[in-house]
């Protein structure tokens, strides 16, 4: 009886620990400025590429410089302390030091441009419902299993060398 009680307690502890780790992983990092994707991509319907250009060769999506933000915010909410801080970054031609939410490992060959140009993928597929979020957090676990499931579902190649260099 004590052995089965111990097993139950261990299972409960494992489940609770897993739940806590998942909850912590979903916490949004503290960003240097408040930014609502819900306002910009949701309400205003700005396209992702307006703020996240994909310079050649297209592997990465970047974050637009503060001067792009200031095209609107020189007149919109210009008296806001956050926008004034944004204006300082723009005036100094410095990037906002945003805390990265997602990163693709160096050993994975991935092209944002290629995925989007295929017409089969959206930003939401990998990044979740960003247009509904005031604060972003890692809501999609980007790992090999997630990618393989997506490739299989969309009938994209699943061979190792499609995403990884041959050794």
VMD Tcl script that builds the backbone (N, CA, C; Angstrom):
set m [mol new atoms 501]
animate dup $m
set s [atomselect $m all]
$s set {name element resname resid chain x y z} {
  {N N UNK 1 A 0.824 -1.191 0.000}
  {CA C UNK 1 A 0.000 0.000 0.000}
  {C C UNK 1 A 0.868 1.255 0.000}
  {N N UNK 2 A 1.947 1.253 0.801}
  {CA C UNK 2 A 2.813 2.420 0.854}
  {C C UNK 2 A 3.498 2.647 -0.488}
  {N N UNK 3 A 3.844 1.572 -1.186}
  {CA C UNK 3 A 4.491 1.684 -2.495}
  {C C UNK 3 A 3.574 2.338 -3.510}
  {N N UNK 4 A 2.278 1.964 -3.492}
  {CA C UNK 4 A 1.345 2.563 -4.458}
  {C C UNK 4 A 1.052 4.018 -4.106}
  {N N UNK 5 A 1.021 4.351 -2.815}
  {CA C UNK 5 A 0.821 5.741 -2.398}
  {C C UNK 5 A 2.016 6.587 -2.829}
  {N N UNK 6 A 3.201 6.037 -2.677}
  {CA C UNK 6 A 4.402 6.742 -3.100}
  {C C UNK 6 A 4.385 6.997 -4.604}
  {N N UNK 7 A 3.945 6.020 -5.387}
  {CA C UNK 7 A 3.850 6.186 -6.837}
  {C C UNK 7 A 2.862 7.293 -7.199}
  {N N UNK 8 A 1.746 7.356 -6.508}
  {CA C UNK 8 A 0.749 8.399 -6.755}
  {C C UNK 8 A 1.330 9.784 -6.430}
  {N N UNK 9 A 2.012 9.873 -5.313}
  {CA C UNK 9 A 2.622 11.147 -4.914}
  {C C UNK 9 A 3.667 11.579 -5.944}
  {N N UNK 10 A 4.488 10.642 -6.399}
  {CA C UNK 10 A 5.508 10.970 -7.406}
  {C C UNK 10 A 4.844 11.437 -8.694}
  {N N UNK 11 A 3.786 10.764 -9.109}
  {CA C UNK 11 A 3.078 11.175 -10.330}
  {C C UNK 11 A 2.510 12.580 -10.183}
  {N N UNK 12 A 1.930 12.862 -9.039}
  {CA C UNK 12 A 1.366 14.201 -8.797}
  {C C UNK 12 A 2.474 15.252 -8.851}
  {N N UNK 13 A 3.620 14.960 -8.232}
  {CA C UNK 13 A 4.733 15.894 -8.256}
  {C C UNK 13 A 5.259 16.115 -9.676}
  {N N UNK 14 A 5.351 15.054 -10.452}
  {CA C UNK 14 A 5.816 15.172 -11.838}
  {C C UNK 14 A 4.843 16.025 -12.652}
  {N N UNK 15 A 3.556 15.771 -12.500}
  {CA C UNK 15 A 2.538 16.544 -13.235}
  {C C UNK 15 A 2.568 18.007 -12.805}
  {N N UNK 16 A 2.656 18.256 -11.518}
  {CA C UNK 16 A 2.686 19.640 -11.022}
  {C C UNK 16 A 3.940 20.366 -11.510}
  {N N UNK 17 A 5.080 19.691 -11.472}
  {CA C UNK 17 A 6.327 20.300 -11.946}
  {C C UNK 17 A 6.242 20.609 -13.434}
  {N N UNK 18 A 5.720 19.677 -14.209}
  {CA C UNK 18 A 5.561 19.883 -15.653}
  {C C UNK 18 A 4.636 21.069 -15.926}
  {N N UNK 19 A 3.546 21.154 -15.193}
  {CA C UNK 19 A 2.605 22.260 -15.371}
  {C C UNK 19 A 3.260 23.595 -15.030}
  {N N UNK 20 A 4.031 23.633 -13.951}
  {CA C UNK 20 A 4.717 24.869 -13.571}
  {C C UNK 20 A 5.748 25.277 -14.611}
  {N N UNK 21 A 6.516 24.311 -15.103}
  {CA C UNK 21 A 7.510 24.626 -16.127}
  {C C UNK 21 A 6.837 25.147 -17.393}
  {N N UNK 22 A 5.725 24.551 -17.787}
  {CA C UNK 22 A 4.993 25.027 -18.968}
  {C C UNK 22 A 4.468 26.432 -18.744}
  {N N UNK 23 A 3.982 26.706 -17.542}
  {CA C UNK 23 A 3.458 28.030 -17.232}
  {C C UNK 23 A 4.587 29.067 -17.269}
  {N N UNK 24 A 5.733 28.742 -16.701}
  {CA C UNK 24 A 6.860 29.670 -16.708}
  {C C UNK 24 A 7.364 29.907 -18.128}
  {N N UNK 25 A 7.368 28.851 -18.953}
  {CA C UNK 25 A 7.837 28.994 -20.326}
  {C C UNK 25 A 6.944 29.942 -21.109}
  {N N UNK 26 A 5.670 30.031 -20.741}
  {CA C UNK 26 A 4.731 30.878 -21.466}
  {C C UNK 26 A 4.752 32.324 -20.981}
  {N N UNK 27 A 5.488 32.606 -19.896}
  {CA C UNK 27 A 5.554 33.980 -19.402}
  {C C UNK 27 A 6.169 34.881 -20.458}
  {N N UNK 28 A 5.575 36.035 -20.614}
  {CA C UNK 28 A 6.109 37.011 -21.549}
  {C C UNK 28 A 7.337 37.679 -20.945}
  {N N UNK 29 A 8.388 37.847 -21.736}
  {CA C UNK 29 A 9.550 38.554 -21.209}
  {C C UNK 29 A 9.238 40.043 -21.062}
  {N N UNK 30 A 9.952 40.690 -20.194}
  {CA C UNK 30 A 9.793 42.132 -20.024}
  {C C UNK 30 A 10.465 42.807 -21.215}
  {N N UNK 31 A 9.711 43.641 -21.908}
  {CA C UNK 31 A 10.231 44.334 -23.080}
  {C C UNK 31 A 10.600 45.775 -22.715}
  {N N UNK 32 A 11.485 46.398 -23.478}
  {CA C UNK 32 A 11.908 47.763 -23.157}
  {C C UNK 32 A 10.816 48.806 -23.382}
  {N N UNK 33 A 9.842 48.479 -24.222}
  {CA C UNK 33 A 8.711 49.366 -24.496}
  {C C UNK 33 A 7.450 48.516 -24.589}
  {N N UNK 34 A 6.316 49.066 -24.164}
  {CA C UNK 34 A 5.077 48.311 -24.369}
  {C C UNK 34 A 4.729 48.304 -25.858}
  {N N UNK 35 A 4.274 47.174 -26.339}
  {CA C UNK 35 A 3.849 47.067 -27.734}
  {C C UNK 35 A 2.717 46.068 -27.802}
  {N N UNK 36 A 1.610 46.470 -28.392}
  {CA C UNK 36 A 0.452 45.592 -28.520}
  {C C UNK 36 A 0.291 45.140 -29.967}
  {N N UNK 37 A 0.546 43.858 -30.205}
  {CA C UNK 37 A 0.263 43.298 -31.518}
  {C C UNK 37 A -1.248 43.308 -31.763}
  {N N UNK 38 A -2.012 43.205 -30.677}
  {CA C UNK 38 A -3.473 43.243 -30.801}
  {C C UNK 38 A -3.913 44.574 -31.419}
  {N N UNK 39 A -3.328 45.673 -30.966}
  {CA C UNK 39 A -3.670 46.983 -31.528}
  {C C UNK 39 A -3.161 47.115 -32.963}
  {N N UNK 40 A -1.906 46.794 -33.183}
  {CA C UNK 40 A -1.280 47.039 -34.481}
  {C C UNK 40 A -1.711 46.031 -35.552}
  {N N UNK 41 A -1.586 44.736 -35.267}
  {CA C UNK 41 A -1.928 43.712 -36.262}
  {C C UNK 41 A -3.412 43.357 -36.229}
  {N N UNK 42 A -4.016 43.449 -35.045}
  {CA C UNK 42 A -5.434 43.110 -34.915}
  {C C UNK 42 A -6.334 44.255 -35.334}
  {N N UNK 43 A -6.423 45.274 -34.505}
  {CA C UNK 43 A -7.331 46.391 -34.742}
  {C C UNK 43 A -6.970 47.176 -36.004}
  {N N UNK 44 A -5.698 47.543 -36.139}
  {CA C UNK 44 A -5.283 48.371 -37.282}
  {C C UNK 44 A -5.009 47.564 -38.551}
  {N N UNK 45 A -4.945 46.230 -38.408}
  {CA C UNK 45 A -4.725 45.326 -39.546}
  {C C UNK 45 A -3.414 45.582 -40.303}
  {N N UNK 46 A -2.377 46.021 -39.575}
  {CA C UNK 46 A -1.072 46.182 -40.213}
  {C C UNK 46 A -0.531 44.791 -40.546}
  {N N UNK 47 A 0.043 44.635 -41.702}
  {CA C UNK 47 A 0.626 43.352 -42.083}
  {C C UNK 47 A 1.921 43.130 -41.311}
  {N N UNK 48 A 2.199 41.882 -40.987}
  {CA C UNK 48 A 3.399 41.542 -40.224}
  {C C UNK 48 A 4.650 42.145 -40.860}
  {N N UNK 49 A 4.730 42.071 -42.202}
  {CA C UNK 49 A 5.950 42.512 -42.884}
  {C C UNK 49 A 6.194 44.015 -42.770}
  {N N UNK 50 A 5.195 44.788 -42.346}
  {CA C UNK 50 A 5.432 46.218 -42.168}
  {C C UNK 50 A 6.430 46.455 -41.034}
  {N N UNK 51 A 6.276 45.697 -39.967}
  {CA C UNK 51 A 7.167 45.836 -38.811}
  {C C UNK 51 A 8.259 44.779 -38.783}
  {N N UNK 52 A 8.083 43.720 -39.561}
  {CA C UNK 52 A 9.053 42.623 -39.601}
  {C C UNK 52 A 9.488 42.369 -41.042}
  {N N UNK 53 A 10.356 43.239 -41.576}
  {CA C UNK 53 A 10.823 43.015 -42.949}
  {C C UNK 53 A 11.726 41.785 -43.026}
  {N N UNK 54 A 11.864 41.269 -44.222}
  {CA C UNK 54 A 12.695 40.089 -44.467}
  {C C UNK 54 A 13.781 40.447 -45.473}
  {N N UNK 55 A 14.893 41.009 -44.977}
  {CA C UNK 55 A 15.953 41.394 -45.917}
  {C C UNK 55 A 16.571 40.175 -46.596}
  {N N UNK 56 A 17.147 40.388 -47.756}
  {CA C UNK 56 A 17.781 39.293 -48.486}
  {C C UNK 56 A 18.847 38.628 -47.636}
  {N N UNK 57 A 18.954 37.347 -47.667}
  {CA C UNK 57 A 18.306 36.413 -48.573}
  {C C UNK 57 A 16.946 35.902 -48.083}
  {N N UNK 58 A 16.448 36.371 -46.975}
  {CA C UNK 58 A 15.095 36.038 -46.556}
  {C C UNK 58 A 14.961 35.014 -45.461}
  {N N UNK 59 A 16.063 34.565 -44.884}
  {CA C UNK 59 A 15.966 33.574 -43.811}
  {C C UNK 59 A 15.292 34.160 -42.576}
  {N N UNK 60 A 15.640 35.383 -42.244}
  {CA C UNK 60 A 15.164 35.978 -40.997}
  {C C UNK 60 A 14.163 37.089 -41.249}
  {N N UNK 61 A 13.282 37.223 -40.306}
  {CA C UNK 61 A 12.425 38.398 -40.247}
  {C C UNK 61 A 13.092 39.292 -39.214}
  {N N UNK 62 A 13.206 40.549 -39.521}
  {CA C UNK 62 A 13.847 41.465 -38.594}
  {C C UNK 62 A 12.789 42.366 -37.968}
  {N N UNK 63 A 13.215 43.289 -37.155}
  {CA C UNK 63 A 12.295 44.265 -36.580}
  {C C UNK 63 A 12.652 45.616 -37.172}
  {N N UNK 64 A 11.639 46.294 -37.665}
  {CA C UNK 64 A 11.854 47.589 -38.302}
  {C C UNK 64 A 12.521 48.560 -37.329}
  {N N UNK 65 A 13.298 49.488 -37.863}
  {CA C UNK 65 A 13.920 50.486 -36.986}
  {C C UNK 65 A 12.860 51.429 -36.411}
  {N N UNK 66 A 13.162 52.061 -35.299}
  {CA C UNK 66 A 12.202 52.980 -34.673}
  {C C UNK 66 A 11.701 54.076 -35.614}
  {N N UNK 67 A 12.495 54.442 -36.612}
  {CA C UNK 67 A 12.064 55.483 -37.556}
  {C C UNK 67 A 10.802 55.062 -38.305}
  {N N UNK 68 A 10.627 53.767 -38.533}
  {CA C UNK 68 A 9.405 53.275 -39.192}
  {C C UNK 68 A 8.210 53.484 -38.266}
  {N N UNK 69 A 8.384 53.177 -36.998}
  {CA C UNK 69 A 7.311 53.385 -36.013}
  {C C UNK 69 A 6.924 54.860 -35.935}
  {N N UNK 70 A 7.947 55.701 -36.017}
  {CA C UNK 70 A 7.724 57.138 -35.856}
  {C C UNK 70 A 7.002 57.752 -37.046}
  {N N UNK 71 A 6.887 57.030 -38.159}
  {CA C UNK 71 A 6.110 57.534 -39.289}
  {C C UNK 71 A 4.664 57.781 -38.849}
  {N N UNK 72 A 4.159 56.956 -37.971}
  {CA C UNK 72 A 2.809 57.157 -37.417}
  {C C UNK 72 A 2.870 57.862 -36.060}
  {N N UNK 73 A 3.817 57.400 -35.236}
  {CA C UNK 73 A 3.820 57.863 -33.847}
  {C C UNK 73 A 4.405 59.258 -33.638}
  {N N UNK 74 A 4.835 59.900 -34.686}
  {CA C UNK 74 A 5.209 61.314 -34.529}
  {C C UNK 74 A 3.945 62.141 -34.288}
  {N N UNK 75 A 2.787 61.591 -34.694}
  {CA C UNK 75 A 1.518 62.282 -34.484}
  {C C UNK 75 A 0.571 61.507 -33.569}
  {N N UNK 76 A 0.705 60.201 -33.519}
  {CA C UNK 76 A -0.208 59.362 -32.735}
  {C C UNK 76 A 0.440 59.031 -31.397}
  {N N UNK 77 A -0.209 59.396 -30.309}
  {CA C UNK 77 A 0.273 59.161 -28.942}
  {C C UNK 77 A 1.664 59.751 -28.698}
  {N N UNK 78 A 1.989 60.824 -29.385}
  {CA C UNK 78 A 3.327 61.413 -29.287}
  {C C UNK 78 A 3.663 61.883 -27.876}
  {N N UNK 79 A 2.645 62.155 -27.057}
  {CA C UNK 79 A 2.903 62.616 -25.688}
  {C C UNK 79 A 3.067 61.462 -24.696}
  {N N UNK 80 A 2.887 60.238 -25.168}
  {CA C UNK 80 A 3.049 59.057 -24.313}
  {C C UNK 80 A 4.518 58.882 -23.934}
  {N N UNK 81 A 4.818 58.590 -22.663}
  {CA C UNK 81 A 6.219 58.359 -22.264}
  {C C UNK 81 A 6.887 57.243 -23.079}
  {N N UNK 82 A 6.137 56.207 -23.411}
  {CA C UNK 82 A 6.716 55.102 -24.186}
  {C C UNK 82 A 7.070 55.573 -25.601}
  {N N UNK 83 A 6.212 56.372 -26.201}
  {CA C UNK 83 A 6.490 56.874 -27.552}
  {C C UNK 83 A 7.632 57.889 -27.507}
  {N N UNK 84 A 7.723 58.655 -26.436}
  {CA C UNK 84 A 8.854 59.577 -26.302}
  {C C UNK 84 A 10.176 58.806 -26.204}
  {N N UNK 85 A 10.140 57.679 -25.506}
  {CA C UNK 85 A 11.334 56.831 -25.419}
  {C C UNK 85 A 11.652 56.239 -26.809}
  {N N UNK 86 A 10.612 55.835 -27.532}
  {CA C UNK 86 A 10.775 55.327 -28.899}
  {C C UNK 86 A 11.388 56.410 -29.791}
  {N N UNK 87 A 10.910 57.638 -29.631}
  {CA C UNK 87 A 11.425 58.766 -30.421}
  {C C UNK 87 A 12.915 58.997 -30.131}
  {N N UNK 88 A 13.343 58.757 -28.885}
  {CA C UNK 88 A 14.769 58.896 -28.547}
  {C C UNK 88 A 15.605 57.857 -29.297}
  {N N UNK 89 A 15.104 56.622 -29.337}
  {CA C UNK 89 A 15.809 55.584 -30.106}
  {C C UNK 89 A 15.905 56.010 -31.567}
  {N N UNK 90 A 14.802 56.524 -32.118}
  {CA C UNK 90 A 14.780 56.944 -33.527}
  {C C UNK 90 A 15.753 58.100 -33.757}
  {N N UNK 91 A 15.756 59.074 -32.869}
  {CA C UNK 91 A 16.622 60.243 -33.024}
  {C C UNK 91 A 18.103 59.845 -32.981}
  {N N UNK 92 A 18.413 58.812 -32.224}
  {CA C UNK 92 A 19.790 58.341 -32.097}
  {C C UNK 92 A 20.125 57.236 -33.117}
  {N N UNK 93 A 19.141 56.910 -33.962}
  {CA C UNK 93 A 19.293 55.810 -34.939}
  {C C UNK 93 A 19.735 54.515 -34.268}
  {N N UNK 94 A 19.160 54.254 -33.103}
  {CA C UNK 94 A 19.461 53.034 -32.362}
  {C C UNK 94 A 18.260 52.096 -32.422}
  {N N UNK 95 A 18.503 50.797 -32.508}
  {CA C UNK 95 A 17.377 49.859 -32.463}
  {C C UNK 95 A 16.813 49.754 -31.044}
  {N N UNK 96 A 15.550 49.444 -30.951}
  {CA C UNK 96 A 14.957 49.157 -29.641}
  {C C UNK 96 A 15.487 47.780 -29.234}
  {N N UNK 97 A 16.007 47.624 -28.036}
  {CA C UNK 97 A 16.566 46.323 -27.629}
  {C C UNK 97 A 15.473 45.330 -27.203}
  {N N UNK 98 A 14.634 44.939 -28.163}
  {CA C UNK 98 A 13.554 43.993 -27.879}
  {C C UNK 98 A 14.120 42.665 -27.400}
  {N N UNK 99 A 13.429 42.008 -26.510}
  {CA C UNK 99 A 13.817 40.679 -26.043}
  {C C UNK 99 A 13.190 39.662 -26.994}
  {N N UNK 100 A 14.026 38.831 -27.561}
  {CA C UNK 100 A 13.590 37.849 -28.557}
  {C C UNK 100 A 12.638 36.827 -27.926}
  {N N UNK 101 A 11.592 36.483 -28.656}
  {CA C UNK 101 A 10.620 35.488 -28.188}
  {C C UNK 101 A 10.930 34.122 -28.813}
  {N N UNK 102 A 11.174 34.105 -30.108}
  {CA C UNK 102 A 11.461 32.865 -30.829}
  {C C UNK 102 A 12.843 32.950 -31.462}
  {N N UNK 103 A 13.531 31.824 -31.519}
  {CA C UNK 103 A 14.822 31.748 -32.206}
  {C C UNK 103 A 14.924 30.376 -32.866}
  {N N UNK 104 A 15.459 30.374 -34.054}
  {CA C UNK 104 A 15.656 29.125 -34.784}
  {C C UNK 104 A 17.113 28.718 -34.602}
  {N N UNK 105 A 17.362 27.475 -34.204}
  {CA C UNK 105 A 18.751 27.041 -33.994}
  {C C UNK 105 A 19.578 27.172 -35.278}
  {N N UNK 106 A 20.853 27.420 -35.123}
  {CA C UNK 106 A 21.749 27.622 -36.261}
  {C C UNK 106 A 21.840 26.388 -37.160}
  {N N UNK 107 A 21.614 25.207 -36.634}
  {CA C UNK 107 A 21.741 23.990 -37.439}
  {C C UNK 107 A 20.487 23.697 -38.284}
  {N N UNK 108 A 19.490 24.565 -38.191}
  {CA C UNK 108 A 18.273 24.401 -38.988}
  {C C UNK 108 A 18.289 25.416 -40.121}
  {N N UNK 109 A 18.159 24.931 -41.350}
  {CA C UNK 109 A 18.033 25.818 -42.505}
  {C C UNK 109 A 16.560 26.174 -42.633}
  {N N UNK 110 A 16.247 27.424 -42.398}
  {CA C UNK 110 A 14.854 27.863 -42.415}
  {C C UNK 110 A 14.783 29.211 -43.105}
  {N N UNK 111 A 13.814 29.356 -43.979}
  {CA C UNK 111 A 13.610 30.631 -44.664}
  {C C UNK 111 A 12.187 31.111 -44.412}
  {N N UNK 112 A 12.083 32.219 -43.682}
  {CA C UNK 112 A 10.757 32.810 -43.510}
  {C C UNK 112 A 10.166 33.135 -44.882}
  {N N UNK 113 A 10.971 33.738 -45.728}
  {CA C UNK 113 A 10.477 34.140 -47.039}
  {C C UNK 113 A 9.966 32.932 -47.831}
  {N N UNK 114 A 10.735 31.857 -47.813}
  {CA C UNK 114 A 10.313 30.649 -48.528}
  {C C UNK 114 A 9.010 30.080 -47.998}
  {N N UNK 115 A 8.861 30.062 -46.683}
  {CA C UNK 115 A 7.626 29.542 -46.092}
  {C C UNK 115 A 6.431 30.423 -46.443}
  {N N UNK 116 A 6.611 31.732 -46.374}
  {CA C UNK 116 A 5.495 32.638 -46.660}
  {C C UNK 116 A 5.177 32.689 -48.151}
  {N N UNK 117 A 6.215 32.629 -48.994}
  {CA C UNK 117 A 6.004 32.703 -50.441}
  {C C UNK 117 A 5.292 31.465 -50.981}
  {N N UNK 118 A 5.355 30.360 -50.254}
  {CA C UNK 118 A 4.706 29.129 -50.726}
  {C C UNK 118 A 3.189 29.276 -50.780}
  {N N UNK 119 A 2.662 30.238 -50.011}
  {CA C UNK 119 A 1.213 30.430 -49.971}
  {C C UNK 119 A 0.495 29.435 -49.072}
  {N N UNK 120 A 1.233 28.497 -48.507}
  {CA C UNK 120 A 0.635 27.482 -47.640}
  {C C UNK 120 A 0.761 27.827 -46.164}
  {N N UNK 121 A 1.543 28.852 -45.846}
  {CA C UNK 121 A 1.861 29.154 -44.452}
  {C C UNK 121 A 1.528 30.596 -44.106}
  {N N UNK 122 A 1.244 30.785 -42.835}
  {CA C UNK 122 A 1.032 32.127 -42.312}
  {C C UNK 122 A 1.931 32.306 -41.101}
  {N N UNK 123 A 2.118 33.536 -40.693}
  {CA C UNK 123 A 2.913 33.805 -39.491}
  {C C UNK 123 A 2.291 33.091 -38.287}
  {N N UNK 124 A 0.966 33.052 -38.267}
  {CA C UNK 124 A 0.223 32.450 -37.157}
  {C C UNK 124 A 0.546 30.959 -36.984}
  {N N UNK 125 A 0.883 30.283 -38.080}
  {CA C UNK 125 A 1.189 28.850 -37.995}
  {C C UNK 125 A 2.301 28.566 -36.986}
  {N N UNK 126 A 3.320 29.405 -36.966}
  {CA C UNK 126 A 4.463 29.182 -36.073}
  {C C UNK 126 A 4.453 30.074 -34.840}
  {N N UNK 127 A 3.781 31.203 -34.915}
  {CA C UNK 127 A 3.850 32.175 -33.826}
  {C C UNK 127 A 2.554 32.328 -33.043}
  {N N UNK 128 A 1.522 31.592 -33.406}
  {CA C UNK 128 A 0.263 31.668 -32.680}
  {C C UNK 128 A -0.561 32.879 -33.084}
  {N N UNK 129 A -1.589 33.123 -32.337}
  {CA C UNK 129 A -2.541 34.190 -32.647}
  {C C UNK 129 A -2.031 35.551 -32.167}
  {N N UNK 130 A -0.941 35.976 -32.773}
  {CA C UNK 130 A -0.259 37.206 -32.391}
  {C C UNK 130 A -1.200 38.413 -32.443}
  {N N UNK 131 A -2.062 38.460 -33.450}
  {CA C UNK 131 A -2.958 39.613 -33.622}
  {C C UNK 131 A -3.988 39.729 -32.501}
  {N N UNK 132 A -4.056 38.735 -31.631}
  {CA C UNK 132 A -4.980 38.773 -30.494}
  {C C UNK 132 A -4.245 39.054 -29.178}
  {N N UNK 133 A -2.939 39.303 -29.244}
  {CA C UNK 133 A -2.128 39.427 -28.033}
  {C C UNK 133 A -1.678 40.858 -27.775}
  {N N UNK 134 A -1.941 41.341 -26.575}
  {CA C UNK 134 A -1.364 42.619 -26.153}
  {C C UNK 134 A 0.109 42.432 -25.818}
  {N N UNK 135 A 0.437 41.293 -25.230}
  {CA C UNK 135 A 1.807 40.978 -24.844}
  {C C UNK 135 A 2.146 39.618 -25.431}
  {N N UNK 136 A 3.301 39.523 -26.070}
  {CA C UNK 136 A 3.687 38.254 -26.685}
  {C C UNK 136 A 4.454 37.368 -25.720}
  {N N UNK 137 A 4.257 36.094 -25.902}
  {CA C UNK 137 A 4.982 35.063 -25.182}
  {C C UNK 137 A 5.134 33.896 -26.139}
  {N N UNK 138 A 5.992 32.966 -25.804}
  {CA C UNK 138 A 6.191 31.803 -26.669}
  {C C UNK 138 A 5.024 30.847 -26.470}
  {N N UNK 139 A 4.063 30.924 -27.382}
  {CA C UNK 139 A 2.882 30.070 -27.241}
  {C C UNK 139 A 2.932 28.850 -28.141}
  {N N UNK 140 A 3.865 28.805 -29.069}
  {CA C UNK 140 A 4.044 27.636 -29.922}
  {C C UNK 140 A 5.434 27.085 -29.634}
  {N N UNK 141 A 5.504 25.805 -29.337}
  {CA C UNK 141 A 6.782 25.169 -29.066}
  {C C UNK 141 A 7.402 24.785 -30.406}
  {N N UNK 142 A 8.324 25.583 -30.884}
  {CA C UNK 142 A 8.967 25.298 -32.160}
  {C C UNK 142 A 10.102 24.312 -31.940}
  {N N UNK 143 A 9.832 23.091 -32.319}
  {CA C UNK 143 A 10.860 22.061 -32.237}
  {C C UNK 143 A 10.712 21.160 -33.456}
  {N N UNK 144 A 11.545 20.175 -33.575}
  {CA C UNK 144 A 11.526 19.321 -34.756}
  {C C UNK 144 A 10.178 18.609 -34.918}
  {N N UNK 145 A 9.583 18.178 -33.823}
  {CA C UNK 145 A 8.287 17.504 -33.895}
  {C C UNK 145 A 7.202 18.415 -34.442}
  {N N UNK 146 A 7.188 19.657 -33.982}
  {CA C UNK 146 A 6.205 20.626 -34.462}
  {C C UNK 146 A 6.382 20.848 -35.961}
  {N N UNK 147 A 7.635 21.018 -36.386}
  {CA C UNK 147 A 7.914 21.245 -37.806}
  {C C UNK 147 A 7.537 20.020 -38.649}
  {N N UNK 148 A 7.903 18.845 -38.170}
  {CA C UNK 148 A 7.589 17.615 -38.919}
  {C C UNK 148 A 6.081 17.416 -39.048}
  {N N UNK 149 A 5.342 17.678 -37.986}
  {CA C UNK 149 A 3.885 17.559 -38.040}
  {C C UNK 149 A 3.305 18.528 -39.064}
  {N N UNK 150 A 3.817 19.766 -39.068}
  {CA C UNK 150 A 3.343 20.765 -40.011}
  {C C UNK 150 A 3.681 20.346 -41.439}
  {N N UNK 151 A 4.922 19.913 -41.669}
  {CA C UNK 151 A 5.334 19.477 -43.005}
  {C C UNK 151 A 4.472 18.313 -43.484}
  {N N UNK 152 A 4.227 17.355 -42.607}
  {CA C UNK 152 A 3.405 16.206 -42.993}
  {C C UNK 152 A 1.983 16.657 -43.332}
  {N N UNK 153 A 1.432 17.544 -42.513}
  {CA C UNK 153 A 0.067 18.026 -42.741}
  {C C UNK 153 A -0.073 18.840 -44.012}
  {N N UNK 154 A 0.989 19.501 -44.418}
  {CA C UNK 154 A 0.933 20.346 -45.620}
  {C C UNK 154 A 1.635 19.689 -46.810}
  {N N UNK 155 A 1.993 18.428 -46.622}
  {CA C UNK 155 A 2.660 17.640 -47.665}
  {C C UNK 155 A 3.934 18.309 -48.174}
  {N N UNK 156 A 4.674 18.838 -47.239}
  {CA C UNK 156 A 5.983 19.426 -47.547}
  {C C UNK 156 A 7.041 18.357 -47.307}
  {N N UNK 157 A 8.199 18.482 -47.919}
  {CA C UNK 157 A 9.255 17.476 -47.731}
  {C C UNK 157 A 9.620 17.304 -46.259}
  {N N UNK 158 A 9.909 16.055 -45.899}
  {CA C UNK 158 A 10.272 15.748 -44.511}
  {C C UNK 158 A 11.646 15.074 -44.401}
  {N N UNK 159 A 12.371 14.994 -45.496}
  {CA C UNK 159 A 13.706 14.398 -45.454}
  {C C UNK 159 A 14.651 15.255 -44.623}
  {N N UNK 160 A 15.609 14.616 -43.996}
  {CA C UNK 160 A 16.543 15.314 -43.094}
  {C C UNK 160 A 17.228 16.493 -43.766}
  {N N UNK 161 A 17.709 16.290 -45.006}
  {CA C UNK 161 A 18.498 17.333 -45.660}
  {C C UNK 161 A 17.647 18.485 -46.187}
  {N N UNK 162 A 16.337 18.391 -46.059}
  {CA C UNK 162 A 15.504 19.523 -46.461}
  {C C UNK 162 A 15.695 20.686 -45.492}
  {N N UNK 163 A 15.923 20.365 -44.219}
  {CA C UNK 163 A 16.096 21.406 -43.198}
  {C C UNK 163 A 17.475 21.397 -42.554}
  {N N UNK 164 A 18.226 20.343 -42.763}
  {CA C UNK 164 A 19.548 20.223 -42.135}
  {C C UNK 164 A 20.594 19.926 -43.213}
  {N N UNK 165 A 21.813 20.462 -43.010}
  {CA C UNK 165 A 22.899 20.167 -43.941}
  {C C UNK 165 A 23.287 18.701 -43.819}
  {N N UNK 166 A 23.599 18.097 -44.968}
  {CA C UNK 166 A 24.092 16.711 -44.959}
  {C C UNK 166 A 25.496 16.693 -44.369}
  {N N UNK 167 A 25.813 15.678 -43.618}
  {CA C UNK 167 A 27.146 15.560 -43.009}
  {C C UNK 167 A 28.039 14.701 -43.841}
}
mol reanalyze $m
mol bondsrecalc $m
mol representation Tube
mol addrep $m
